[in-house]
Amino acid sequence: MELQDSQQTQARASANLKSSNPLVRFWPYIKPFRVALFGSIALSVLATLTGIVIPLVTQRIIDGPIADGNFAGIWWPALLVLALGALDAAGVWGRRYLVAHPSSTFEITMRAKLFAKLQSLSVGVHDGWDSGQLLSRAITDMSTLRRFIAFAAPFLVINSVTVIAGFAVLIAVNWQFGLIQLITAIPLLFICIRFERLYRVVARRAQDQAGDVATTVEESVQGIRVLKAFGRSAHLGALFTRQSRDLKTTELLKVRYGATLWAAMVGLPPISLGLMLGVGVHAVVNGTMTLGAVVAGITLATFLQWPVEAFGYLLAELNNARTAADRYWEIIDAPVDIREPADPVELPEKLSGKLHFDHVAFTFPGAERAQVSDIELMVAPGETVALVGATGSGKTALLNLVPRLYDVSAGAITIDGIDIRSMRLAELRTIVSVAFEEPVLFSASVRENVALGSPGATDAEVRAALDVARASEFVDDLPWGLDSRIGEQGLSLSGGQRQRLALARAVLAQPRILVLDDPLSALDVDTEEQVQAALRRVLRHSTTLLVAHRPSTAALADRVALLHDGRIVAQGTHEQLLHTSDRYRHLMGSTDD
């Protein structure tokens, strides 16, 4: 099994890096919580400003009571410092309290929006994405955005206000101190700009590579039986190791860029402190500056050191969040090609179920060759038509068009003369029920899996559907019967058991049109005969389109349509085609029945 690296994702990444800031697009979803968010920022700014005031109080103490020897005058300034400290602590608590609910609600809301969008995208769009890439966007990227909203974004504002206010106060204390700080701040500005450009590209690469690793892990878990059966665990392990090493290399590059910025952020402020100390001592000796002013200046510069140093981390978080936003909006902005009709048709209370393929053609997205071409087929109400053909002849592609898993490229499909594209999708998929050759079961109870398309079904109705699919016996043998949970993808069951549950699910819906993609292929001969006998009774009440590979399955149909290279080349009953079509006779003769 060779898994592809996400080349398409990388291409989309390059395009998005040139676009406007995607974080701004989240504002409509943050706006309802703006009072709490801005309130938390305001509290933090207030708490930070108290820290700026404390050095000024210290200056008054040193130049006043201490210089004058009036120790009784220290108490009130000391109490003021204690009060400012308490106010600082209250501001920090208030910020954390106010920001917790909005950031968590934002994460849940945006994740729900992403999930809804994934559900609205067609099967064709999903075919173009690795599942791990989608999973990493829904989990990792949304967590990154929540952290940004809760921490990095507020502190970018808080630290910027702190630095600006602190710099202004520093100039007021002594303009020379302010000038020294400015001289060391200019190189930091250029370093930050350079860092932002480099880090953003690497951050995007790391998140995409993390998605590739997630895809490999997911596929290795889902395909563990195949890997073990073919002895390919080592091969996939090597792929996982290579992807992990690529991710490690990118993460180390991120660390290198971050370390360079951090070194500059940490290294330059002490230089300014040393210069300020030298200038201050010289000024005190010459009598041009008080000792209190020097202490206040040095304290302020030290106080500003953390906000300046934190910019390195905050810029990294900003770029991580921007990359996560890029990846998020890639999914949200993906075009929905299977759309609800602008003016849906109101369907009659009862449909006869006449299904018509009116010169239908279909080409898979990105494919050059059409899967089906000029299909003209009428299926009368209550009639069962089997589709027979060699692998790749277009049988399954044709079935997928009926519930609009894909849309026709040309022509139209109608039910009782109504184009299915003019029907509401929910109504269409109530009319049409599908059982796929590869049954998809979920990590839920038997009841929940069978009643997936009929959530209001009673236990008696579920039992009746299981009886049709001859699944009641093995379901009753499960530890908790209908309430027994089956593993992910139903892998705790045999292939035939999974197929019978999927068939029961389709039958339970009691659809007007039943679409069956070779639903008996995994059954043994005895079970197949039992299911066919029960299925014949069900098929009389539905218009049925059935893919068949076995003569016994084809014999269930009132009529057989033979497909070759995406076209219908012959029609008739099973017996008629056996006598009139060499190709059909060859296909039926090549199966073991």
C-alpha positions as CSV (number, residue, x, y, z in Angstrom):
1,M,0.0,0.0,0.0
2,E,1.6,3.2,-1.1
3,L,0.1,6.4,0.4
4,Q,0.4,9.6,-1.5
5,D,1.9,12.8,0.0
6,S,-0.5,15.7,-0.2
7,Q,0.7,17.4,-3.4
8,Q,-2.7,19.0,-4.0
9,T,-2.7,20.3,-0.4
10,Q,0.7,21.9,-0.9
11,A,-0.5,23.5,-4.1
12,R,-3.5,24.9,-2.3
13,A,-1.2,26.1,0.5
14,S,0.9,28.1,-1.9
15,A,-2.2,29.8,-3.3
16,N,-3.6,30.6,0.1
17,L,-0.3,32.0,1.4
18,K,-0.8,34.8,-1.1
19,S,-4.3,35.6,0.0
20,S,-5.5,38.1,2.6
21,N,-5.4,37.2,6.3
22,P,-7.8,34.3,6.8
23,L,-8.0,35.0,10.6
24,V,-10.1,38.2,9.9
25,R,-12.8,36.0,8.4
26,F,-13.5,34.5,11.8
27,W,-14.7,37.9,13.1
28,P,-18.5,37.2,12.4
29,Y,-18.2,34.1,14.7
30,I,-16.3,35.9,17.4
31,K,-18.5,39.1,17.3
32,P,-21.2,37.6,19.6
33,F,-18.6,37.2,22.3
34,R,-16.8,40.5,21.7
35,V,-17.9,42.0,25.1
36,A,-16.4,39.1,27.0
37,L,-13.2,39.0,24.9
38,F,-12.6,42.8,24.9
39,G,-13.5,42.8,28.6
40,S,-10.8,40.2,29.3
41,I,-8.3,42.2,27.3
42,A,-9.3,45.4,29.1
43,L,-8.8,43.7,32.5
44,S,-5.4,42.4,31.5
45,V,-4.3,45.8,30.2
46,L,-5.5,47.3,33.5
47,A,-3.6,44.7,35.5
48,T,-0.5,45.3,33.3
49,L,-0.7,49.1,33.8
50,T,-0.6,48.6,37.6
51,G,2.8,46.9,37.0
52,I,4.0,50.0,35.2
53,V,2.8,52.3,38.1
54,I,4.7,50.3,40.7
55,P,8.2,51.5,39.6
56,L,7.0,55.1,39.8
57,V,5.8,54.5,43.4
58,T,9.2,53.0,44.1
59,Q,10.9,56.2,42.7
60,R,8.8,58.3,45.0
61,I,9.8,56.2,48.0
62,I,13.5,56.3,47.2
63,D,13.6,60.0,46.4
64,G,11.2,60.9,49.2
65,P,11.0,59.2,52.5
66,I,14.3,57.2,52.1
67,A,16.3,60.2,50.9
68,D,14.8,62.4,53.7
69,G,15.2,59.7,56.4
70,N,11.4,59.8,57.0
71,F,10.7,56.1,57.4
72,A,7.2,56.8,58.6
73,G,6.3,58.1,55.1
74,I,7.0,54.6,53.6
75,W,3.8,53.0,54.8
76,W,1.3,54.6,52.5
77,P,3.3,54.0,49.3
78,A,4.0,50.4,50.5
79,L,0.2,49.8,51.0
80,L,-0.4,51.3,47.5
81,V,2.1,48.8,46.0
82,L,0.2,45.9,47.8
83,A,-3.1,47.2,46.4
84,L,-1.7,47.4,42.9
85,G,-0.4,43.9,43.2
86,A,-3.9,42.6,44.3
87,L,-5.4,44.5,41.4
88,D,-2.9,42.9,39.0
89,A,-3.9,39.4,40.3
90,A,-7.6,40.2,40.0
91,G,-7.1,41.3,36.5
92,V,-5.4,38.0,35.5
93,W,-8.1,36.0,37.1
94,G,-10.8,38.0,35.4
95,R,-9.2,37.6,32.0
96,R,-9.0,33.8,32.3
97,Y,-12.6,33.6,33.5
98,L,-14.0,35.8,30.8
99,V,-12.1,34.2,27.9
100,A,-12.7,30.5,28.7
101,H,-16.4,30.4,27.5
102,P,-16.0,32.4,24.3
103,S,-12.9,30.5,23.1
104,S,-14.4,27.1,23.8
105,T,-17.8,28.0,22.2
106,F,-15.9,29.4,19.1
107,E,-14.0,26.1,18.8
108,I,-17.2,24.0,19.0
109,T,-19.1,26.3,16.6
110,M,-16.4,26.3,13.9
111,R,-15.8,22.5,14.2
112,A,-19.6,22.0,13.8
113,K,-19.5,24.2,10.7
114,L,-16.6,22.2,9.3
115,F,-18.4,18.9,10.0
116,A,-21.6,20.2,8.3
117,K,-19.6,21.4,5.3
118,L,-17.9,17.9,5.0
119,Q,-21.3,16.3,5.0
120,S,-22.5,18.7,2.3
121,L,-19.6,18.0,-0.1
122,S,-20.1,15.3,-2.7
123,V,-18.4,12.0,-2.8
124,G,-16.3,13.3,-5.7
125,V,-14.9,16.1,-3.5
126,H,-14.2,13.6,-0.7
127,D,-12.3,11.4,-3.1
128,G,-9.8,14.2,-3.6
129,W,-8.9,14.5,0.1
130,D,-6.9,12.2,2.4
131,S,-9.0,11.4,5.5
132,G,-6.1,12.2,7.8
133,Q,-5.9,15.7,6.3
134,L,-9.6,16.3,7.1
135,L,-9.2,14.8,10.5
136,S,-6.2,17.0,11.4
137,R,-8.2,20.1,10.3
138,A,-11.2,19.2,12.5
139,I,-9.1,18.4,15.6
140,T,-5.6,19.8,15.6
141,D,-6.2,23.0,13.6
142,M,-9.3,23.9,15.6
143,S,-7.4,23.4,18.8
144,T,-4.7,25.7,17.5
145,L,-7.3,28.4,16.7
146,R,-8.9,28.1,20.1
147,R,-5.5,28.6,21.8
148,F,-4.9,31.7,19.6
149,I,-8.3,33.2,20.5
150,A,-7.9,32.4,24.2
151,F,-4.3,33.4,24.7
152,A,-2.1,34.6,21.8
153,A,-4.5,37.1,20.3
154,P,-5.3,38.9,23.6
155,F,-1.6,39.0,24.6
156,L,-0.5,40.4,21.3
157,V,-2.8,43.3,22.2
158,I,-1.9,43.3,25.9
159,N,1.8,43.2,25.3
160,S,1.7,45.8,22.6
161,V,-0.1,48.2,24.9
162,T,2.3,47.3,27.7
163,V,5.4,48.0,25.6
164,I,3.9,51.3,24.2
165,A,2.8,52.5,27.7
166,G,6.0,51.4,29.4
167,F,8.1,53.1,26.7
168,A,6.1,56.3,27.2
169,V,6.6,56.2,31.0
170,L,10.3,55.4,30.5
171,I,10.7,58.5,28.3
172,A,8.9,60.5,31.0
173,V,11.3,59.2,33.7
174,N,14.4,59.9,31.5
175,W,14.5,60.6,27.8
176,Q,18.0,58.9,27.5
177,F,16.5,55.6,28.8
178,G,13.8,55.8,26.2
179,L,16.3,56.4,23.5
180,I,18.4,53.4,24.5
181,Q,15.3,51.2,24.5
182,L,14.4,52.5,21.0
183,I,17.8,51.8,19.6
184,T,17.6,48.1,20.7
185,A,13.9,47.8,19.6
186,I,14.6,48.6,15.9
187,P,16.7,45.5,15.2
188,L,14.1,43.4,16.9
189,L,11.4,44.8,14.6
190,F,13.4,43.7,11.4
191,I,14.1,40.3,12.9
192,C,10.4,39.8,13.6
193,I,9.4,40.7,10.1
194,R,11.9,38.3,8.6
195,F,10.9,35.6,11.1
196,E,7.2,35.9,10.3
197,R,7.7,35.2,6.6
198,L,10.0,32.2,7.1
199,Y,8.0,30.7,10.0
200,R,4.6,30.9,8.3
201,V,5.8,28.7,5.3
202,V,7.3,26.1,7.6
203,A,4.3,26.1,9.9
204,R,2.0,25.3,6.9
205,R,4.4,22.5,5.8
206,A,4.4,21.0,9.3
207,Q,0.6,21.0,9.6
208,D,0.2,19.3,6.2
209,Q,2.8,16.7,7.1
210,A,1.0,16.0,10.4
211,G,-2.1,15.4,8.3
212,D,-0.2,12.9,6.2
213,V,0.9,11.1,9.3
214,A,-2.6,11.0,10.6
215,T,-3.8,9.5,7.3
216,T,-1.2,6.7,7.5
217,V,-2.1,5.9,11.1
218,E,-5.8,5.8,10.3
219,E,-5.4,3.6,7.2
220,S,-3.1,1.3,9.0
221,V,-5.7,0.8,11.8
222,Q,-8.6,0.3,9.4
223,G,-6.6,-2.0,7.2
224,I,-4.8,-3.9,9.9
225,R,-6.2,-7.3,8.7
226,V,-5.0,-6.8,5.1
227,L,-1.6,-5.6,6.3
228,K,-1.1,-8.6,8.5
229,A,-2.5,-11.0,5.9
230,F,0.0,-9.8,3.3
231,G,2.8,-9.2,5.6
232,R,3.0,-5.5,4.7
233,S,3.2,-4.1,8.2
234,A,6.9,-3.4,7.8
235,H,6.3,-1.6,4.5
236,L,3.7,0.7,6.1
237,G,6.0,1.1,9.1
238,A,8.7,2.3,6.8
239,L,6.3,4.8,5.2
240,F,5.2,6.0,8.6
241,T,8.8,6.4,9.8
242,R,9.7,8.4,6.6
243,Q,6.7,10.7,7.1
244,S,7.5,11.1,10.8
245,R,11.1,12.0,10.0
246,D,9.9,14.5,7.4
247,L,7.7,16.0,10.1
248,K,10.5,16.0,12.6
249,T,12.8,17.8,10.2
250,T,10.2,20.5,9.6
251,E,9.4,20.8,13.3
252,L,13.2,21.2,14.0
253,L,13.3,23.9,11.3
254,K,10.4,25.7,13.2
255,V,12.4,25.3,16.4
256,R,15.5,26.8,14.7
257,Y,13.6,29.8,13.5
258,G,11.9,30.2,16.8
259,A,15.2,29.9,18.7
260,T,16.8,32.5,16.5
261,L,14.0,35.0,17.3
262,W,14.0,34.0,20.9
263,A,17.7,34.5,21.2
264,A,17.3,38.0,19.8
265,M,14.4,38.8,22.0
266,V,16.3,37.6,25.1
267,G,19.7,38.9,24.1
268,L,19.0,42.5,23.1
269,P,17.1,43.7,26.2
270,P,20.0,42.9,28.6
271,I,22.3,45.0,26.4
272,S,19.9,48.0,26.8
273,L,19.7,47.3,30.6
274,G,23.5,47.4,30.8
275,L,23.6,50.7,28.8
276,M,20.8,52.2,31.0
277,L,22.7,51.2,34.1
278,G,25.9,52.8,32.9
279,V,24.1,56.0,31.9
280,G,22.1,56.1,35.1
281,V,25.1,55.6,37.4
282,H,27.0,58.3,35.5
283,A,24.0,60.7,35.8
284,V,23.6,60.1,39.5
285,V,27.3,60.7,40.2
286,N,27.1,64.0,38.2
287,G,23.9,64.9,40.0
288,T,21.8,65.1,36.8
289,M,19.5,62.2,37.8
290,T,18.1,60.9,41.1
291,L,18.7,57.4,42.4
292,G,15.0,56.9,42.4
293,A,14.7,57.7,38.7
294,V,17.5,55.2,37.9
295,V,15.8,52.5,39.9
296,A,12.5,53.3,38.3
297,G,14.0,53.2,34.8
298,I,15.8,49.9,35.4
299,T,12.7,48.4,37.0
300,L,10.5,49.5,34.1
301,A,13.0,48.1,31.5
302,T,13.1,44.8,33.4
303,F,9.3,44.8,33.6
304,L,9.1,45.3,29.8
305,Q,11.6,42.5,29.1
306,W,8.9,39.7,29.4
307,P,6.4,41.4,27.0
308,V,9.2,41.9,24.5
309,E,10.5,38.4,24.8
310,A,7.0,36.9,24.6
311,F,6.5,38.4,21.1
312,G,8.6,35.6,19.7
313,Y,6.2,32.9,21.0
314,L,3.1,35.0,20.2
315,L,4.3,35.5,16.6
316,A,4.8,31.8,16.3
317,E,1.3,31.2,17.6
318,L,0.0,33.8,15.2
319,N,1.5,32.0,12.2
320,N,0.3,28.6,13.5
321,A,-3.2,30.0,13.8
322,R,-3.0,31.7,10.4
323,T,-1.9,28.4,8.8
324,A,-4.7,26.6,10.6
325,A,-7.2,29.2,9.3
326,D,-5.8,28.7,5.8
327,R,-6.4,25.0,6.0
328,Y,-9.9,25.5,7.6
329,W,-11.1,27.8,4.9
330,E,-9.8,25.5,2.2
331,I,-12.6,23.1,3.3
332,I,-15.3,25.7,3.9
333,D,-14.6,27.4,0.6
334,A,-14.6,24.1,-1.4
335,P,-17.4,24.3,-4.0
336,V,-20.5,22.3,-3.3
337,D,-21.2,20.6,-6.6
338,I,-24.2,18.6,-5.4
339,R,-26.5,21.5,-4.6
340,E,-30.0,21.8,-3.4
341,P,-32.3,23.1,-6.1
342,A,-33.0,26.8,-6.0
343,D,-36.7,26.1,-6.5
344,P,-37.4,22.5,-5.4
345,V,-40.4,20.7,-6.8
346,E,-43.2,19.8,-4.4
347,L,-43.5,16.0,-4.8
348,P,-46.9,14.3,-4.9
349,E,-47.9,12.3,-1.8
350,K,-47.5,9.0,-3.7
351,L,-44.9,8.3,-6.4
352,S,-45.2,5.3,-8.7
353,G,-41.4,5.0,-8.9
354,K,-40.9,5.1,-12.6
355,L,-37.2,5.6,-13.1
356,H,-35.8,7.0,-16.4
357,F,-32.2,7.4,-17.5
358,D,-32.6,10.0,-20.3
359,H,-29.4,9.8,-22.4
360,V,-27.3,10.0,-19.3
361,A,-23.5,10.4,-19.4
362,F,-21.1,10.7,-16.5
363,T,-17.4,11.4,-16.1
364,F,-15.7,11.2,-12.7
365,P,-14.2,14.6,-11.7
366,G,-10.7,14.9,-13.1
367,A,-11.1,11.9,-15.4
368,E,-10.6,12.1,-19.1
369,R,-12.8,9.1,-20.1
370,A,-16.5,8.9,-19.5
371,Q,-17.7,6.1,-17.2
372,V,-21.1,5.9,-18.8
373,S,-22.3,7.4,-22.1
374,D,-25.7,7.9,-23.6
375,I,-27.6,5.6,-21.2
376,E,-31.2,5.3,-22.2
377,L,-33.1,3.1,-19.8
378,M,-36.6,3.1,-18.5
379,V,-37.5,1.1,-15.3
380,A,-41.2,0.7,-14.8
381,P,-42.8,1.0,-11.4
382,G,-42.3,-2.2,-9.4
383,E,-39.9,-3.6,-12.1
384,T,-36.5,-5.0,-11.2
385,V,-33.7,-4.4,-13.7
386,A,-30.3,-6.0,-13.3
387,L,-27.1,-4.3,-14.6
388,V,-24.5,-6.8,-15.8
389,G,-21.1,-6.1,-17.2
390,A,-17.4,-6.6,-16.9
391,T,-15.4,-4.7,-14.3
392,G,-15.2,-1.0,-15.2
393,S,-18.2,-1.1,-17.5
394,G,-20.0,1.6,-15.5
395,K,-22.5,-0.4,-13.4
396,T,-21.7,1.1,-10.0
397,A,-21.2,4.6,-11.5
398,L,-24.7,4.4,-12.9
399,L,-26.1,3.4,-9.5
400,N,-24.4,6.2,-7.7
401,L,-26.2,8.8,-9.9
402,V,-29.6,7.8,-8.7
403,P,-29.3,9.1,-5.1
404,R,-27.1,12.0,-6.4
405,L,-23.9,10.8,-4.9
406,Y,-22.6,12.3,-8.1
407,D,-24.4,14.4,-10.7
408,V,-24.8,13.4,-14.3
409,S,-22.5,15.1,-16.8
410,A,-25.1,15.1,-19.5
411,G,-28.7,14.0,-19.9
412,A,-31.1,13.6,-16.9
413,I,-32.5,11.1,-14.5
414,T,-36.2,11.4,-13.7
415,I,-38.5,9.7,-11.2
416,D,-42.1,9.9,-12.4
417,G,-41.0,12.5,-14.9
418,I,-39.4,14.7,-12.3
419,D,-35.7,15.5,-12.7
420,I,-34.0,14.3,-9.5
421,R,-31.9,17.5,-9.5
422,S,-35.1,19.5,-8.9
423,M,-35.9,17.5,-5.8
424,R,-34.8,18.3,-2.3
425,L,-31.8,16.0,-1.5
426,A,-33.5,14.8,1.8
427,E,-36.7,13.8,-0.1
428,L,-34.8,12.1,-2.9
429,R,-32.8,10.0,-0.5
430,T,-36.0,9.0,1.3
431,I,-37.4,7.8,-2.0
432,V,-34.1,6.0,-3.0
433,S,-32.4,3.5,-0.7
434,V,-29.0,2.0,-1.4
435,A,-27.1,-1.1,-0.4
436,F,-23.5,-1.0,-1.5
437,E,-21.3,-4.0,-2.4
438,E,-18.8,-2.9,0.2
439,P,-21.1,-2.3,3.2
440,V,-20.3,0.6,5.5
441,L,-21.2,0.0,9.1
442,F,-20.6,2.3,12.1
443,S,-19.3,1.8,15.6
444,A,-22.8,1.6,17.0
445,S,-25.4,-1.0,17.9
446,V,-27.0,-3.3,15.4
447,R,-30.3,-1.5,15.8
448,E,-28.7,1.9,15.1
449,N,-26.9,0.6,12.0
450,V,-30.0,-1.0,10.5
451,A,-32.2,1.9,11.3
452,L,-29.7,4.5,10.0
453,G,-32.1,5.6,7.2
454,S,-35.2,5.0,9.2
455,P,-34.6,6.5,12.7
456,G,-38.2,6.1,13.7
457,A,-38.4,2.4,13.0
458,T,-39.8,0.1,15.7
459,D,-38.0,-3.0,16.9
460,A,-40.6,-5.1,15.0
461,E,-39.8,-3.3,11.8
462,V,-36.1,-3.8,12.3
463,R,-36.7,-7.5,13.0
464,A,-38.7,-7.8,9.8
465,A,-35.9,-6.2,7.7
466,L,-33.4,-8.5,9.4
467,D,-35.6,-11.5,8.5
468,V,-35.6,-10.5,4.8
469,A,-31.8,-10.3,4.9
470,R,-31.7,-13.6,6.8
471,A,-29.7,-11.8,9.5
472,S,-31.9,-12.4,12.6
473,E,-30.2,-15.6,13.5
474,F,-26.7,-14.3,13.8
475,V,-27.9,-11.1,15.4
476,D,-29.7,-13.1,18.1
477,D,-26.5,-14.9,18.8
478,L,-24.7,-11.7,19.6
479,P,-24.3,-11.0,23.3
480,W,-26.9,-8.2,23.5
481,G,-28.9,-8.9,20.3
482,L,-30.0,-5.7,18.6
483,D,-28.2,-3.6,21.3
484,S,-24.8,-5.3,20.5
485,R,-22.2,-2.8,19.4
486,I,-20.3,-3.8,16.3
487,G,-16.7,-2.6,15.8
488,E,-15.6,0.2,13.5
489,Q,-16.5,-0.6,9.9
490,G,-18.2,-3.8,11.3
491,L,-15.0,-5.7,11.2
492,S,-16.0,-7.8,14.1
493,L,-18.5,-9.5,11.7
494,S,-17.9,-11.6,8.6
495,G,-18.3,-10.1,5.1
496,G,-21.6,-11.9,4.6
497,Q,-22.9,-10.7,7.9
498,R,-22.0,-7.1,7.2
499,Q,-23.6,-7.4,3.7
500,R,-26.8,-8.7,5.2
501,L,-27.0,-5.9,7.7
502,A,-26.5,-3.4,4.9
503,L,-29.3,-5.1,2.9
504,A,-31.6,-5.0,5.9
505,R,-30.9,-1.3,6.3
506,A,-31.9,-0.7,2.6
507,V,-35.0,-2.8,2.9
508,L,-36.2,-1.2,6.2
509,A,-36.4,2.2,4.5
510,Q,-39.2,0.8,2.3
511,P,-38.1,3.0,-0.5
512,R,-40.0,3.7,-3.7
513,I,-36.7,2.9,-5.5
514,L,-34.2,0.4,-4.3
515,V,-30.6,0.4,-5.5
516,L,-28.6,-2.7,-4.8
517,D,-24.9,-3.0,-5.8
518,D,-24.4,-6.8,-5.9
519,P,-25.7,-7.1,-2.3
520,L,-25.3,-10.9,-2.2
521,S,-21.8,-11.3,-3.4
522,A,-20.4,-12.3,0.0
523,L,-23.0,-14.8,0.9
524,D,-22.7,-18.6,0.7
525,V,-25.0,-20.5,-1.7
526,D,-27.5,-21.6,0.9
527,T,-27.8,-18.2,2.6
528,E,-28.0,-16.5,-0.8
529,E,-31.0,-18.8,-1.8
530,Q,-32.8,-17.9,1.5
531,V,-32.2,-14.2,1.0
532,Q,-33.3,-14.3,-2.6
533,A,-36.5,-16.0,-1.7
534,A,-37.3,-13.3,0.9
535,L,-36.0,-10.5,-1.4
536,R,-38.3,-11.5,-4.2
537,R,-41.3,-10.5,-2.0
538,V,-39.7,-7.1,-1.2
539,L,-38.8,-6.3,-4.8
540,R,-42.4,-6.6,-5.9
541,H,-43.1,-3.4,-4.0
542,S,-40.2,-1.3,-5.2
543,T,-38.6,-0.2,-8.4
544,T,-35.2,-1.9,-8.2
545,L,-31.9,-1.3,-10.0
546,L,-29.6,-4.2,-9.2
547,V,-26.0,-4.9,-10.1
548,A,-25.5,-8.6,-10.6
549,H,-22.4,-10.8,-11.2
550,R,-24.0,-14.2,-10.6
551,P,-26.7,-15.9,-12.7
552,S,-28.8,-16.5,-9.7
553,T,-28.8,-12.8,-8.8
554,A,-29.5,-11.8,-12.4
555,A,-32.4,-14.2,-12.4
556,L,-34.1,-12.1,-9.7
557,A,-34.6,-9.3,-12.3
558,D,-37.5,-8.9,-14.6
559,R,-35.1,-7.5,-17.2
560,V,-31.3,-7.4,-17.6
561,A,-29.3,-4.5,-19.1
562,L,-25.9,-5.5,-20.4
563,L,-23.2,-2.8,-20.2
564,H,-20.0,-2.6,-22.1
565,D,-17.6,0.3,-22.1
566,G,-20.1,2.5,-20.4
567,R,-23.0,1.8,-22.8
568,I,-26.0,-0.5,-22.8
569,V,-25.4,-3.0,-25.6
570,A,-28.2,-5.4,-25.0
571,Q,-31.4,-5.8,-23.0
572,G,-33.8,-8.7,-22.2
573,T,-34.5,-11.3,-19.6
574,H,-31.8,-13.4,-18.2
575,E,-32.8,-16.4,-20.3
576,Q,-33.1,-14.3,-23.5
577,L,-29.7,-12.8,-23.1
578,L,-28.2,-16.3,-22.5
579,H,-29.4,-17.3,-25.9
580,T,-28.9,-14.1,-27.8
581,S,-25.7,-12.5,-26.4
582,D,-22.3,-14.1,-26.6
583,R,-20.9,-11.4,-24.3
584,Y,-23.6,-12.0,-21.7
585,R,-23.2,-15.7,-21.9
586,H,-19.4,-15.4,-21.4
587,L,-19.9,-13.1,-18.3
588,M,-22.4,-15.5,-16.7
589,G,-20.4,-18.5,-17.7
590,S,-17.2,-17.1,-16.1
591,T,-18.8,-17.0,-12.6
592,D,-19.0,-19.8,-10.2
593,D,-22.6,-20.2,-9.2
